Amino acid sequence: MSVFVSGATGFIAQHIVNDLLNQGYKVIGTARSQEKADKLIRQFGNNPNLSMEIVSDIAQLGAFDKAIEKHSNDIKYVLHTASPFHFDTIEYEKDLLIPAVNGTKGILESIKKYAADKVERVVITSSFASVVNVEDQANSKIVLTEKDWNTVSWEGAQKDGIYAYYGSKAFAERAAWDFLKENRDSVKFKLTAVNPVYVFGPQLFDEDVKAQLNTSCEFINELVHADPETKIDASVAGNFIDVRDVSKAHLLAFQKQETVGERLILSNGPFGKQDIINVLNKNYPQLKGKIPPSNPDTDAKIGKNACGVNNEKSKSILGFKFMAFEETVCDTVNQILKKENKF
């Protein structure tokens, strides 16, 4: 039986596909273009267990119909990772809100239409953005758990790109849980949501290291290339998780019975931009003096401006130890510097 992975060319999804193939699963991935699909097939060495389908626009109703129908007899698990993740738009509905919601509703409708009795588990790649309100991201006085939700309205989510992205994840995840409630008698699948915070870590393939990286990793990349006078914005803080842990959690999300009906918050603690700088100065003498200086005082206050996260329930269900901050930062930086011949 096969695992269907939407958005298979994405940063997180590539790691998921890799882990699935390594565990012997057959994978059916989707990409927005033939070019992207062909590239992924090549990167995985034309692995016979990986096939690709083209879904050019997930916002279109019925976008997944053809792909799901074609493989309806083979698909046992569906991992829906496809969703826009960027802040640089002013067309908030068109570029973020509608694609995220329609993509989620659409893939579930396609399962209902063509594989209702075959698909057993569905995992939605949600986000901590569906747990926290934008205003509370830097509120260290609150502690959030798997029970909390981003309460932004559709109108409020159109304030700017960040509000729109956060809203898109909240509305899309709610749409998934609502779909299951409304169609409980029509589908057999059980649902799990995976809610990672800022996702750091290396690209699966070195060739995908570009001058500008995906939104989360760009936090690290921009500091590797900062100059000594760059002022570090202490108000920018959040929580982190390594991409390899996110991938592992996606597999466990459909493999373990305990994950059924759960939201799994993936976080291994807070960070601030200065904490990244401290790790860079400590581990990379070739960067010292070329980037902002360390500030050891921040180690005791790591991410003091970030909201609190209590994800003990998720960690207990998953049952594995997350990678440490220094390790995930260094693995990300090693790859960047290697690409630039500075390592």
MARPA-688610 format. One record per residue (C-alpha): x, y, z; residue number from 1. Coordinates in steps of 0.2 Angstrom, whole numbers. Layout:
REM MARPA-688610
NODE     u     v     w baro
NODE     X     Y     Z  NUM
...
//
This chain:
REM MARPA-688610
NODE     u     v     w baro
NODE     0     0     0    1
NODE     6    18    -4    2
NODE     7    34     5    3
NODE     1    50    -4    4
NODE    11    65     0    5
NODE     4    82    -7    6
NODE    17    96    -9    7
NODE    31    83   -10    8
NODE    44    95   -16    9
NODE    43   106     0   10
NODE    57   108    13   11
NODE    48    97    26   12
NODE    40    85    13   13
NODE    56    80     5   14
NODE    62    74    22   15
NODE    46    65    24   16
NODE    47    56     7   17
NODE    65    51    11   18
NODE    60    43    28   19
NODE    45    35    20   20
NODE    56    27     6   21
NODE    69    22    19   22
NODE    56    13    28   23
NODE    50     3    13   24
NODE    34    13     9   25
NODE    29    17    -9   26
NODE    26    35   -11   27
NODE    15    45   -23   28
NODE    20    63   -22   29
NODE    12    79   -30   30
NODE    21    94   -37   31
NODE    15   110   -45   32
NODE    24   107   -61   33
NODE    32    93   -71   34
NODE    48   102   -69   35
NODE    47   101   -50   36
NODE    41    83   -51   37
NODE    55    77   -63   38
NODE    68    86   -52   39
NODE    62    76   -36   40
NODE    62    60   -46   41
NODE    80    63   -51   42
NODE    86    69   -34   43
NODE    79    52   -27   44
NODE    89    43   -40   45
NODE    74    37   -50   46
NODE    68    26   -35   47
NODE    55    14   -41   48
NODE    45    17   -26   49
NODE    42    35   -29   50
NODE    30    41   -42   51
NODE    24    59   -45   52
NODE     7    67   -50   53
NODE     5    85   -55   54
NODE    -7    96   -45   55
NODE    -4   113   -52   56
NODE   -16   124   -41   57
NODE   -22   117   -25   58
NODE   -35   131   -23   59
NODE   -45   124   -38   60
NODE   -59   114   -32   61
NODE   -56    96   -37   62
NODE   -37    99   -39   63
NODE   -33    82   -31   64
NODE   -47    72   -40   65
NODE   -37    65   -54   66
NODE   -22    60   -44   67
NODE   -32    52   -30   68
NODE   -44    43   -42   69
NODE   -29    36   -52   70
NODE   -21    28   -36   71
NODE   -37    25   -27   72
NODE   -34     6   -25   73
NODE   -16     9   -18   74
NODE   -17    23    -6   75
NODE   -18    19    13   76
NODE   -11    35    20   77
NODE   -12    53    15   78
NODE     0    66    21   79
NODE    -6    83    16   80
NODE     9    95    17   81
NODE     5   106     2   82
NODE     1   124     8   83
NODE     8   141     4   84
NODE    21   148    16   85
NODE    27   165    13   86
NODE    23   183    20   87
NODE    27   193     4   88
NODE    10   196    -3   89
NODE    -4   209    -2   90
NODE   -17   198   -10   91
NODE   -20   189     6   92
NODE   -36   179     1   93
NODE   -30   174   -16   94
NODE   -12   169   -11   95
NODE   -14   162     7   96
NODE   -31   160    14   97
NODE   -40   152     0   98
NODE   -27   140    -6   99
NODE   -24   134    11  100
NODE   -42   130    15  101
NODE   -47   124    -2  102
NODE   -32   113    -3  103
NODE   -36   105    13  104
NODE   -55   103    10  105
NODE   -51    98    -8  106
NODE   -40    83    -4  107
NODE   -52    77     9  108
NODE   -66    78    -3  109
NODE   -56    68   -16  110
NODE   -53    55    -3  111
NODE   -72    54     0  112
NODE   -76    53   -18  113
NODE   -63    40   -24  114
NODE   -55    32    -9  115
NODE   -67    33     6  116
NODE   -65    14    10  117
NODE   -46    13     7  118
NODE   -38    28    16  119
NODE   -36    24    34  120
NODE   -26    38    41  121
NODE   -24    57    36  122
NODE   -10    68    43  123
NODE   -12    87    40  124
NODE     4    97    41  125
NODE    -3   111    51  126
NODE     7   124    61  127
NODE    10   132    78  128
NODE     2   147    69  129
NODE   -15   138    71  130
NODE   -12   137    89  131
NODE    -6   155    93  132
NODE   -13   172    89  133
NODE     0   183    80  134
NODE    -1   196    95  135
NODE     4   182   107  136
NODE    19   175    98  137
NODE    30   186   108  138
NODE    20   186   124  139
NODE    31   176   137  140
NODE    17   178   150  141
NODE     6   164   141  142
NODE     9   146   140  143
NODE     0   137   125  144
NODE    -5   118   124  145
NODE   -13   107   111  146
NODE   -30   113   116  147
NODE   -27   131   111  148
NODE   -32   139    94  149
NODE   -28   155    85  150
NODE   -44   164    86  151
NODE   -41   177    71  152
NODE   -56   181    60  153
NODE   -56   179    41  154
NODE   -56   198    40  155
NODE   -43   200    54  156
NODE   -32   188    44  157
NODE   -31   201    30  158
NODE   -21   214    40  159
NODE    -4   209    33  160
NODE     6   194    26  161
NODE    10   187    43  162
NODE    -8   188    50  163
NODE   -14   180    33  164
NODE    -1   165    35  165
NODE    -6   162    53  166
NODE   -25   163    48  167
NODE   -22   152    33  168
NODE   -15   138    44  169
NODE   -29   140    57  170
NODE   -43   140    45  171
NODE   -36   125    35  172
NODE   -34   114    51  173
NODE   -51   119    57  174
NODE   -58   114    40  175
NODE   -50    97    42  176
NODE   -58    93    59  177
NODE   -75   100    53  178
NODE   -74    89    37  179
NODE   -72    74    48  180
NODE   -86    78    60  181
NODE   -98    81    45  182
NODE   -93    66    35  183
NODE   -89    53    49  184
NODE  -101    41    41  185
NODE   -94    43    23  186
NODE   -75    40    26  187
NODE   -66    28    37  188
NODE   -50    38    39  189
NODE   -43    44    56  190
NODE   -36    62    57  191
NODE   -20    69    65  192
NODE   -13    86    64  193
NODE     5    90    66  194
NODE     9   108    72  195
NODE    27   113    71  196
NODE    34   129    77  197
NODE    49   137    67  198
NODE    57   123    57  199
NODE    76   123    56  200
NODE    88   111    49  201
NODE    97   106    33  202
NODE    89   105    16  203
NODE    88    86    11  204
NODE    98    89    -5  205
NODE   113   101    -5  206
NODE   108   108   -22  207
NODE    93   116   -14  208
NODE   103   128    -4  209
NODE   100   145   -12  210
NODE   105   163    -8  211
NODE    88   164     0  212
NODE    81   149    10  213
NODE    63   144    15  214
NODE    55   156    27  215
NODE    61   147    43  216
NODE    79   143    38  217
NODE    81   161    32  218
NODE    82   166    50  219
NODE    98   157    51  220
NODE   104   161    34  221
NODE   102   180    35  222
NODE   113   180    51  223
NODE   127   169    43  224
NODE   128   183    30  225
NODE   125   198    42  226
NODE   139   211    45  227
NODE   146   215    62  228
NODE   136   231    63  229
NODE   119   222    61  230
NODE   108   226    75  231
NODE    99   211    82  232
NODE    81   213    85  233
NODE    78   206   102  234
NODE    59   207   100  235
NODE    60   193    87  236
NODE    59   177    96  237
NODE    50   160    94  238
NODE    51   142    97  239
NODE    61   129    86  240
NODE    61   111    80  241
NODE    72   102    68  242
NODE    65    97    51  243
NODE    71    79    54  244
NODE    60    78    70  245
NODE    46    85    60  246
NODE    47    72    47  247
NODE    49    58    60  248
NODE    33    64    69  249
NODE    23    64    52  250
NODE    27    45    50  251
NODE    23    41    68  252
NODE     7    52    66  253
NODE     0    38    55  254
NODE     9    23    62  255
NODE     4    25    80  256
NODE   -14    22    87  257
NODE   -11    35   101  258
NODE   -10    49    88  259
NODE   -28    47    82  260
NODE   -38    63    84  261
NODE   -23    73    91  262
NODE   -14    89    87  263
NODE     4    86    89  264
NODE    14   102    94  265
NODE    32   100    89  266
NODE    43   112    99  267
NODE    60   110   108  268
NODE    60   126   116  269
NODE    62   145   113  270
NODE    75   155   104  271
NODE    80   173    99  272
NODE    90   179    85  273
NODE   105   183    97  274
NODE   105   164   102  275
NODE   108   160    84  276
NODE   122   172    83  277
NODE   130   165    99  278
NODE   130   148    92  279
NODE   138   154    76  280
NODE   152   163    85  281
NODE   155   148    96  282
NODE   156   136    82  283
NODE   163   145    67  284
NODE   179   154    69  285
NODE   179   159    50  286
NODE   163   169    54  287
NODE   170   178    70  288
NODE   172   197    67  289
NODE   162   196    51  290
NODE   145   194    60  291
NODE   137   202    75  292
NODE   146   198    91  293
NODE   140   186   104  294
NODE   131   191   120  295
NODE   133   178   133  296
NODE   120   186   144  297
NODE   106   180   132  298
NODE   110   162   136  299
NODE   101   163   152  300
NODE    87   172   144  301
NODE    85   162   129  302
NODE    70   167   119  303
NODE    63   177   134  304
NODE    51   186   122  305
NODE    44   170   115  306
NODE    27   163   121  307
NODE    28   148   132  308
NODE    24   131   124  309
NODE    18   116   135  310
NODE    19   101   122  311
NODE    22    87   135  312
NODE     7    78   129  313
NODE    13    78   111  314
NODE    31    73   116  315
NODE    24    58   127  316
NODE    13    52   112  317
NODE    28    53   100  318
NODE    40    45   112  319
NODE    57    52   105  320
NODE    69    65   110  321
NODE    70    81    99  322
NODE    86    88    93  323
NODE    95   102   102  324
NODE    95   120    97  325
NODE   114   120    94  326
NODE   114   104    84  327
NODE   100   110    72  328
NODE   108   127    69  329
NODE   125   120    66  330
NODE   118   107    54  331
NODE   109   121    44  332
NODE   125   132    44  333
NODE   137   118    39  334
NODE   127   115    24  335
NODE   126   133    19  336
NODE   145   136    22  337
NODE   149   120    12  338
NODE   139   126    -3  339
NODE   149   143    -2  340
NODE   165   134     0  341
NODE   168   142    17  342
NODE   167   126    28  343
//
